[in-house]
Amino acid sequence: MHQMSEMTTEILEQNVGKVVLVRLRGGKKLRGKLKGFDQHLNLVLEETDDTTDIENAKKLGLIIVRGDNVVLISPPPR
């Protein structure tokens, strides 16, 4: 298990309460409001949509994403 760097923690803390895009292993894409996270990069997202197939985005609501499935986290494009 890898530990997060302080910089990662800082960036995530700045985005708590904001919408983030999360890409998971296997290519799944999620968009949701970052509610919280822990040192393993487990994420709590609310108002989450599965945007893997943008034509048929699915509402997932409040979810927890296991950190070892996360490939990328980014703020949405402006």
HELIX and SHEET records of a PDB file:
HELIX    1   1 GLU A    6  ASN A   15  1                                  10    
HELIX    2   2 ILE A   54  ASN A   56  5                                   3    
HELIX    3   3 GLY A   67  ASN A   69  5                                   3    
SHEET    1   A 5 LYS A  58  VAL A  65  0                                        
SHEET    2   A 5 LEU A  43  ASP A  50 -1                                        
SHEET    3   A 5 LYS A  29  PHE A  37 -1                                        
SHEET    4   A 5 VAL A  19  LEU A  24 -1                                        
SHEET    5   A 5 VAL A  70  SER A  74 -1                                        
END                                                                             
